[in-house]
Amino acid sequence: MQLLSLSVVDVPSCAPDGLANALQRPEAEQLASLLKAVADPTRLQLISLINSSNNSEACVCNLTEPLNLSQPTVSHHLKVLTEAGLIEREKRGTWVWYRLNQQRWQEIAKLLNL
């Protein structure tokens, strides 16, 4: 049996640069709400479906079938993403269309320094 040696990990160099400075409580709460909103597999799928659609926007009517979920369930997840400001909605006739809010996504990218 061969023993493996462990190397020392420099934790600060692995942490995202966006967390290099201490966060104030209001900023931490705002970022936590953003991260909570995307910390769901269905919502991540919705985001990817919207972003990969024509013109990076999708109608709610086109989001239920790929997820194999009911319209009320999809609408609930879209509402959570909208309230977090991660997607924007626009009513066109009887349908609602969704697109990503690029500014809010930049906040997450800044946090993770992507």
C-alpha positions, 0 to 999 in steps of 0.5 A: 500500500502506497501512502499519498502525501498531501500538499499545502493549499494556499486558501486565500489564493483560491478564494474569489477576489470579489470577497477579498474585502469585508462585505457590509451586511446590506451588501452581503444580504443582497448578494445572498438573495441573488445566490439563493435565487440561482441555487436551484436546478430548475432555475439554472435550467430556466436561465440557460434556456432563456439565454440560449433562445433566439435573441436571448429571450423566451416566452413562458409558453416555450419553457414548460415542455423542455423542463417537463413541468407545469406552467404554474411551476415554471411561472413560480420559478420565473417569479423568483428570478424576476424578484431577484432582478436576474431576469426581466419580463415583458408582456406581449399580448397574452404572453410574457417574454423573459430575458436576462438582466445583464447588469445583475449577472455582472454583480455575480461575476464581480463577486466571483471575479469571473 
